Amino acid sequence: MTTDETARLAESLSLELRHLVMLLRRTTAGQPVTAQQYSVLGSLEEAPRRMTELAEEHGVQLPTMTVQVNRLEEAGLVSRGFDASDARVRTVELTSEGRARLRTVREARIAYLASRLDALTPEERRALSVALPALARLGRA
């Protein structure tokens, strides 16, 4: 693949990913928690995280992440703690309510996406299935 072909592929992929993200965001429209805040909840699913890690992962400045976490904390979806290795460092973790809300939103998104996938041909669904490992690798690079 030439450099120009790679650039065109990147442009097309960027456009289509944007459309997919917007499609999935519609499942949370009108809720008190924003799509960005649900993304933060997803980042906390495995373990508590430092605020600086969250800000870096989401590509925002620390003050912006602090505002998001404050709102999630006020809603009872996250709580703050301290890092066991350094008591000066604050961490953020999901509450049981935050975990339940994240699960509910994820289920709604999956159901919505599944209904959209049903509208595709079997060949199109197979093509997506074949592309998933490459997309996963691309996202983890």
NORZI-V758332 format. One record per residue. N is the residue number from 1. PHI is phi in whole degrees, -180 to 180 (none if undefined). PSI is psi in radians with two decimals (none if undefined). D_LAST is the distance of its C-alpha to the last C-alpha in Angstrom with 1 decimal. Layout:
# NORZI-V758332
n/phi/psi/d_last
N/PHI/PSI/D_LAST
N/PHI/PSI/D_LAST
This chain:
# NORZI-V758332
n/phi/psi/d_last
1/none/2.29/19.4
2/-77/2.93/20.6
3/-60/-0.71/19.0
4/-65/-0.72/21.2
5/-65/-0.70/20.1
6/-63/-0.73/16.4
7/-64/-0.72/17.4
8/-65/-0.69/19.5
9/-63/-0.77/17.0
10/-62/-0.73/14.6
11/-64/-0.79/17.8
12/-65/-0.75/18.8
13/-63/-0.75/15.6
14/-60/-0.79/15.7
15/-64/-0.81/19.3
16/-69/-0.66/19.1
17/-63/-0.68/16.4
18/-60/-0.79/18.8
19/-61/-0.74/21.7
20/-66/-0.72/20.1
21/-62/-0.77/19.4
22/-63/-0.68/22.9
23/-61/-0.82/24.3
24/-70/-0.55/22.9
25/-65/-0.48/24.1
26/-61/-0.44/27.6
27/-70/-0.30/27.8
28/-112/0.10/28.0
29/-61/2.44/30.1
30/83/-0.01/33.3
31/-91/2.74/32.2
32/-69/-0.31/32.7
33/-102/2.29/29.0
34/-79/2.88/26.6
35/-60/-0.68/23.4
36/-63/-0.70/21.6
37/-68/-0.64/23.6
38/-64/-0.60/22.7
39/-64/-0.69/19.0
40/-64/-0.76/19.9
41/-57/-0.73/21.9
42/-62/-0.59/19.0
43/-69/-0.34/17.1
44/-98/0.00/20.2
45/-61/-0.68/20.7
46/-82/-0.64/19.7
47/-170/2.82/21.3
48/-59/2.63/22.8
49/-133/2.67/20.6
50/-75/2.60/21.6
51/-59/-0.70/22.1
52/-64/-0.66/20.1
53/-64/-0.77/17.0
54/-62/-0.79/17.7
55/-61/-0.77/18.3
56/-64/-0.80/15.1
57/-60/-0.66/13.0
58/-93/0.01/15.2
59/68/0.63/15.4
60/-127/2.89/19.1
61/-76/2.72/21.7
62/-55/-0.75/23.2
63/-61/-0.62/26.5
64/-65/-0.76/24.9
65/-66/-0.65/23.2
66/-60/-0.74/26.5
67/-62/-0.78/28.3
68/-62/-0.79/26.1
69/-66/-0.68/26.5
70/-59/-0.75/30.2
71/-66/-0.72/30.7
72/-66/-0.64/29.0
73/-67/-0.74/31.1
74/-61/-0.57/34.2
75/-81/-0.08/33.5
76/79/0.32/33.3
77/-96/-0.36/29.8
78/-137/2.82/28.4
79/-136/2.79/30.2
80/-104/2.60/29.7
81/-143/-2.90/30.1
82/-121/2.58/29.8
83/-72/2.26/27.4
84/-62/-0.51/29.3
85/-88/-0.25/28.4
86/-155/1.76/29.4
87/-64/-0.24/31.8
88/-76/-0.35/31.3
89/-91/2.24/27.8
90/-92/2.46/27.8
91/-117/2.91/25.5
92/-129/2.40/25.2
93/-141/2.76/25.4
94/-70/2.48/26.3
95/-89/3.01/30.0
96/-63/-0.63/31.3
97/-66/-0.71/32.0
98/-63/-0.73/28.4
99/-64/-0.74/27.2
100/-66/-0.74/29.8
101/-65/-0.73/29.0
102/-62/-0.75/25.3
103/-63/-0.75/26.3
104/-63/-0.78/28.8
105/-66/-0.73/26.5
106/-62/-0.76/23.9
107/-62/-0.72/26.8
108/-64/-0.75/28.0
109/-64/-0.75/24.8
110/-64/-0.76/24.4
111/-62/-0.75/28.1
112/-64/-0.80/27.8
113/-66/-0.68/24.9
114/-61/-0.70/26.7
115/-66/-0.61/29.8
116/-71/-0.65/27.9
117/-66/-0.56/26.4
118/-61/-0.46/30.1
119/-78/-0.21/31.0
120/-83/2.81/28.8
121/-75/2.79/30.3
122/-56/-0.64/29.4
123/-65/-0.71/27.8
124/-66/-0.69/25.6
125/-66/-0.70/24.6
126/-63/-0.72/23.9
127/-61/-0.72/21.7
128/-64/-0.73/19.6
129/-62/-0.72/19.5
130/-67/-0.60/18.5
131/-78/-0.34/15.6
132/-56/-0.80/14.2
133/-60/-0.68/12.3
134/-67/-0.71/10.6
135/-65/-0.70/10.0
136/-62/-0.77/8.8
137/-64/-0.71/6.2
138/-62/-0.72/5.3
139/-71/-0.35/5.7
140/-102/0.02/3.8
141/-71/none/0.0
